C-alpha cells in the first residue's frame, strides 16, 4: 500500500510540473550522452594502446640509392642483429616498398604514377625488447654508415599524436558532460523545490503526525531518480545511434583504422549511465530536501 | 510528563516572539492553558514541545524524553506520541473528513484494516458520525476543527497540544470544542492549550500559566484569565 502511495505521488509530481520535468530529462540526457561518449573514447584509447603497444616498430629507412647488394646494408644488418636492444629485424627491399606503396594508394593511381619507383627506400623494420629504449636506439643508428641511414621513424610517435587527439576529444566531451551535468542537477534541485512547495500542506501534516523522514522524502527523491533513469535511457539510445550512424556510417573510414568499438561496450554504457544518473539524482534530491527545503 | 527547565529561545534573524528562562512542569492527565497577549511566546512553547524548534538554552522533556538533544531520525517516532491541532485546522482540501483522519494513519504505515476499524470510532467520538464523507469545504468551522481533533487523537497520543484551537470559531462553537477536549482529557490524555480566549479559560477553571514578554508571570491551579 505504501509503495503504491509513493509511486502515485511520483507520477503526479512529475506530471504536475511537466515542462520542468522535460527540461530536466533533456539536460540530463545530453550530459549523460557526453559522459558516455567520453567513457567510450577512454576505453577505445586504452584498448588501442594495449593493441598497438605489442606492434609498434621502429623503421630505419636507408638512403634510396642503397640497395640490397651494398656492403653497408650488410654491416647495418649485422649490427642490428647483434644489438642487445633489438628483438627482431626484418628487411624490406625497394621492390617490396614499391608494392606496399601501390597497395596503399590504390585509390589514387595519379599519385602512384607520379612517383619514381627508384625514390622509394629500402628499410629495416626493427622491434625492440623495450620500446623505452627507442630514443637511445635512434641516436645510435642515425648517423650509421655516413649517410647510409636516411631517417629513422618511431611509429609510437605517430600513434601518440592520434592518441593525443583522441584524448583531447575525450576531455572535451567530459568537460561538456560536467557543465551539462551541473545544469541538470540545478534543474533537479529546482524541480524538487517546486514539488515540495506544491505539496507543502501534505508534507507539514505528515511531519506533524510523525511520518518517517524517508516516507516524506521518498516521492521527491524518486522523482529525481526517475528523471535520471529516463535521461540515461535517452543517452544510451543516442550512443547507439552514434555507433550505428557515425562510427559504422559517416566516419567508418576513420574508425576502421582503429581497433573495433564493440556493441558489447555500447551496451555496457546502459547500466553505467543509469547507475551514475540515479545515484547522483538521488543524492541531489536528498540534499535539496534536507538542507534547502528542510523537509 | 512535560518539563521545561531554564528554556530560552531566541530567533536570530526574525522578530518572532522569544522566551526567556521558562520553568514549567506538567503532570500526566493535566489540562493546562498557556495564556498571554499576542507575541508573548506561547506558540513558541508548542513548537518546542513538538520539537519543531530547539531551544538555545535549557532542556525540554516530553513524555519523559529529553527532546532538545534528540536525533533527527528519532523525531518522527516521538511525534507519534503527540497529537496537535491548530487555529487553521490544517486539513487536506481534496480528502474527505474520514480520509483526512485516515491519512494520519496511512503515512505512519498503519495497515488499511486498522484505519477501517479506528476511523469510524474516532469520528463518532468527536461527534461527526454520518459526516465522514464530506469534504472540508462542506463542513462548518467547528466541524472542521473536530476533524482535526479526530486526526490528532486517532493514534491515542498521551499528550494533545492545541494552538489556539478556538481562534477561528464563534463562542458557542468554541464551547463545544472545549467540551470535546475536556472529554478527551478525561480519558487520561494530557492537554496543553494555548489561547487568549478569556471566556473559555474562565469557564474551564483549569491550571493557567500566563506568559508575558517571554517570561512566566503566573502559574495558578484552577485559574481564570485574570
Boltz contact constraints between the chains, C-beta under 6 A:
constraints:
  - contact:
      token1: [A, 206]
      token2: [B, 107]
      max_distance: 6.0
  - contact:
      token1: [A, 208]
      token2: [B, 84]
      max_distance: 6.0
  - contact:
      token1: [A, 209]
      token2: [B, 104]
      max_distance: 6.0
  - contact:
      token1: [A, 210]
      token2: [B, 76]
      max_distance: 6.0
  - contact:
      token1: [A, 210]
      token2: [B, 79]
      max_distance: 6.0
  - contact:
      token1: [A, 210]
      token2: [B, 80]
      max_distance: 6.0
  - contact:
      token1: [A, 210]
      token2: [B, 108]
      max_distance: 6.0
  - contact:
      token1: [A, 211]
      token2: [B, 107]
      max_distance: 6.0
  - contact:
      token1: [A, 211]
      token2: [B, 108]
      max_distance: 6.0
  - contact:
      token1: [A, 212]
      token2: [B, 76]
      max_distance: 6.0
